[in-house]
């Protein structure tokens, strides 16, 4: 068996096309969907990420205003800037690019963003809404993963899903969203004892740790679906995920590549959330 690829690039293009149409409809009503991206410091990976986000926004007609601030920016100054963006009716979504400099409390900064503009889906109010099935913004990466499963017609009801990664950004929201689709979910981490014994029971595996080759072929049940959320660099400096792609693709039924898998979908769902924020504000 050789796994079929879930092409995140192709699916993201379809989503951007839909966002473009809906954005044009809003603009015809005099509403310009606008995203404020706040970048603090000069982390190289963050520089790349925000560049892609700005480019994706431009392609769909959304406006993405990128604010660059030095790493020396004080936390109080950042919070004041977020407050100003919260109060600005022309701004529909706010994204503070992580990681932040060490002298800042990331959670405090995230909680300062208005839940109505929390298009990253990290605010505690967004998490609460997700848990009880109320309207809110789903975190972009887990949301993108579910859209990828939908694209292959995968039915999660009754399936066993294993999420490797317990972070509040991917792991826990991913688990809640899978539970919302009536899957049985196990949450693990890279140090879980005999991780392979757990993953070999899984119908779906989501690897989101940030450790190259964490998931190998012997840890995967034949026919499982594998979603690789990891972002790493190999010895040659090339982008790779958490999954031993060449080995696992010979066991799984479907697999996401890195690059070209979950990454483009994460950015696409950011556009969807920003557009939905603009649409809600227009009602």
C-alpha positions in Angstrom: 0.0 0.0 0.0 1.2 3.5 -0.9 -0.7 6.3 0.8 -2.5 8.9 -1.2 -1.5 12.5 -0.6 -3.9 15.0 0.9 -2.8 18.1 -1.1 -3.0 21.1 1.2 -1.9 23.4 -1.5 -4.7 22.5 -3.9 -7.3 22.5 -1.1 -6.1 25.9 0.1 -6.4 27.3 -3.4 -10.1 26.3 -3.5 -10.7 27.9 -0.1 -8.9 31.1 -1.2 -11.1 31.2 -4.3 -14.2 31.0 -2.1 -12.8 33.7 0.2 -12.2 35.9 -2.8 -15.8 35.7 -3.9 -17.2 36.4 -0.4 -14.7 39.3 0.0 -15.9 40.9 -3.2 -19.5 40.7 -2.0 -18.6 42.5 1.2 -16.5 45.1 -0.7 -19.5 45.8 -2.9 -21.4 46.8 0.3 -18.5 49.1 1.2 -16.9 46.8 3.7 -13.2 46.0 3.3 -12.2 42.9 5.4 -9.0 43.8 7.2 -6.5 41.8 9.2 -3.9 43.4 11.5 -0.8 41.3 11.9 1.5 42.3 14.7 5.1 41.1 14.6 7.4 41.7 17.5 11.1 41.0 17.1 13.0 39.4 14.2 12.5 35.7 14.6 13.4 34.3 11.1 10.6 31.7 10.9 8.0 34.3 12.0 9.3 36.6 9.2 8.5 33.9 6.7 5.2 33.1 8.1 3.9 36.6 8.1 5.1 37.1 4.6 3.0 34.2 3.4 0.0 35.5 5.4 0.2 38.9 3.8 0.6 37.4 0.3 -2.4 35.0 0.8 -4.5 37.9 2.0 -3.6 40.1 -1.0 -4.6 37.3 -3.3 -8.1 37.1 -2.0 -8.8 40.9 -1.7 -8.4 41.0 2.1 -6.2 43.7 3.4 -3.4 42.5 5.8 -1.7 45.3 7.6 1.6 44.1 8.9 3.0 46.0 11.9 6.7 45.4 12.8 7.9 46.2 16.3 11.4 45.7 17.8 12.0 42.9 20.3 12.6 45.6 22.9 8.9 46.7 22.8 7.5 46.7 26.3 4.6 44.4 27.1 2.5 47.4 28.2 3.1 49.1 24.9 2.0 45.9 23.0 -1.1 45.6 25.1 -2.0 49.3 24.4 -1.6 48.7 20.7 -3.9 45.7 20.8 -6.4 47.7 22.7 -6.3 50.4 20.0 -6.8 47.7 17.3 -9.7 46.3 19.3 -11.4 49.7 19.2 -10.7 50.3 15.5 -13.9 49.4 13.6 -12.0 49.1 10.3 -10.0 46.2 11.7 -11.9 42.9 11.7 -9.2 40.4 12.7 -6.1 40.7 14.9 -3.2 38.2 14.8 -0.1 38.5 17.1 2.6 36.3 15.6 4.1 33.9 18.1 6.6 33.4 19.6 6.9 36.7 21.4 10.1 37.9 23.1 10.7 36.2 26.5 9.9 39.3 28.6 6.3 39.1 27.4 3.5 36.8 28.7 2.0 35.3 25.5 -1.2 34.2 27.1 -1.8 37.7 28.6 -1.2 39.2 25.2 -3.6 36.7 23.5 -6.3 37.4 26.1 -6.0 41.1 25.4 -7.4 40.5 21.9 -11.1 41.0 21.6 -12.8 37.6 21.1 -14.7 39.1 18.2 -11.3 39.7 16.4 -9.5 36.6 17.7 -9.0 35.1 14.2 -6.2 32.8 15.4 -8.7 31.2 17.7 -6.4 31.2 20.8 -8.5 33.3 23.2 -10.0 31.5 26.1 -13.4 32.6 25.0 -12.8 30.9 21.6 -11.8 27.7 23.4 -14.9 27.8 25.5 -17.1 28.4 22.5 -15.5 25.4 20.8 -16.1 23.2 23.8 -19.8 23.9 24.1 -20.5 24.2 20.4 -21.2 27.9 20.3 -20.1 30.3 17.5 -16.5 31.3 17.8 -13.3 31.1 15.9 -11.8 27.7 15.5 -7.9 27.6 15.8 -6.6 27.6 12.3 -4.4 24.5 12.3 -6.9 22.1 13.8 -9.6 23.6 11.6 -7.4 23.1 8.5 -6.8 19.5 9.5 -10.6 18.8 9.7 -11.1 20.4 6.4 -8.5 18.0 4.9 -10.3 15.0 6.4 -13.5 16.4 4.9 -11.9 16.7 1.5 -11.3 13.0 1.4 -14.7 12.1 2.6 -13.4 10.7 5.9 -16.0 9.9 8.5 -14.7 10.4 12.0 -17.7 9.0 13.9 -16.6 5.9 15.9 -13.0 6.2 14.8 -10.0 6.3 17.2 -7.8 9.4 16.7 -4.4 9.9 18.4 -3.1 13.5 18.8 0.6 13.6 19.6 1.1 17.1 21.1 -0.6 18.7 24.1 -0.2 22.4 23.3 -3.0 24.8 23.6 -2.4 25.9 20.0 -2.8 22.5 18.3 -3.0 19.5 20.6 -5.9 20.3 22.9 -8.1 22.2 20.3 -7.5 19.4 17.8 -8.7 16.8 20.4 -11.8 18.8 21.2 -12.7 19.2 17.5 -12.2 15.5 16.9 -14.4 14.7 19.9 -17.0 17.0 18.4 -17.1 14.7 15.4 -17.8 11.7 17.7 -14.3 10.2 17.5 -12.6 8.6 20.4 -9.4 10.6 21.1 -6.2 9.9 22.9 -3.7 12.8 23.6 -0.1 11.9 23.9 3.3 13.7 23.8 6.8 12.8 22.6 7.7 11.3 26.0 4.6 9.1 26.3 5.7 5.6 27.4 5.5 3.1 24.5 3.9 5.7 22.2 3.9 3.2 19.3 1.5 0.9 21.3 -1.0 3.7 21.3 -0.6 5.0 17.8 -0.9 1.5 16.3 -4.5 1.4 17.6 -5.3 4.7 15.8 -7.4 5.2 12.7 -6.2 8.8 12.5 -2.9 10.2 13.8 -2.1 13.9 14.1 1.6 14.5 14.8 2.1 18.0 16.2 5.3 18.0 18.4 8.1 19.5 16.3 10.4 16.5 16.4 11.7 15.0 13.1 10.9 11.4 12.5 8.9 11.1 15.7 6.3 8.8 13.9 7.8 5.9 12.0 6.2 3.2 9.9 6.2 0.6 12.7 4.0 2.9 14.8 1.2 3.1 12.3 -1.7 0.8 11.7 -2.1 -0.3 8.1 -4.7 2.0 6.4 -4.5 4.8 9.0 -4.8 8.5 8.0 -1.7 10.5 9.1 -1.8 14.3 9.4 1.7 15.8 9.9 1.6 19.2 11.6 5.3 19.3 12.5 7.6 21.9 11.1 11.3 21.1 11.3 14.5 21.3 9.3 16.5 18.2 8.4 20.3 18.0 8.2 20.3 19.5 4.7 18.2 22.4 5.9 15.1 21.3 4.1 11.6 21.6 5.7 10.2 18.4 7.1 7.6 17.3 9.5 7.3 15.0 12.5 6.6 11.9 10.3 9.1 9.7 8.6 7.2 10.4 5.3 8.9 7.8 3.1 8.4 5.0 5.5 4.9 5.9 6.7 3.5 6.5 3.3 3.9 2.7 2.6 1.6 1.9 5.5 -1.0 4.6 5.7 -3.9 5.1 3.4 -3.7 8.9 3.3 -0.9 11.2 4.4 -0.1 14.9 4.3 3.2 16.1 3.0 5.6 18.7 4.5 5.7 21.2 2.9 2.5 21.5 1.0 0.1 19.9 3.5 -1.2 21.3 6.8 0.8 24.6 6.5 -1.1 26.1 3.5 -4.4 25.0 5.1 -3.5 26.8 8.4 -3.1 30.0 6.5 -6.2 29.4 4.5 -8.3 29.1 7.6 -6.9 32.3 8.9 -8.4 34.0 5.9 -11.7 32.2 6.5 -11.8 33.4 10.1 -10.9 37.0 9.1 -13.7 37.0 6.5 -16.2 35.6 8.9 -15.2 38.3 11.5 -15.9 40.9 8.8 -19.2 39.3 7.9 -20.4 39.2 11.5 -19.5 42.8 12.0 -21.6 43.7 9.0 -24.8 42.1 10.3 
